Amino acid sequence: MFDVYRNGKRDLLVLRTGSAIPGAYSANKWRKSRKRILKVSDEIRSSVQRQGYYVRCLQVGKKASI
């Protein structure tokens, strides 16, 4: 199982259940998702196995004007 955290910048942090937030990301204010995640994509699963965490930035880009 996995724990999913998000912050005010719409970034996602995925960790194994019970793992601590890595030091590089501990300065940000992360809020834990209320849903329990049982299944993730192969990309996220391999990253968590390799690094211990997975981070995705979900920043919204500006719309192009016509």
C-alpha positions, 0 to 999 in steps of 0.5 A: 500500500502507498501513502499519497501526500499533496501540498499547496503547489499541487505537487504529489508525493507517494511513499510506502505506507509508514515511511517518513517524508524524505529530508529534501521534501520535509520543509514543504507542508504536505497533507496526507490524502484521506483515501488509502491507495492500493494500486499505482502505475508501474512508473510510480511503483518502480520509482518508490522501489528504487528511491523510496518515494515518487514526486510529481509536480502538477503545476497548471500552465498558462493558456495561450492567448489567441 
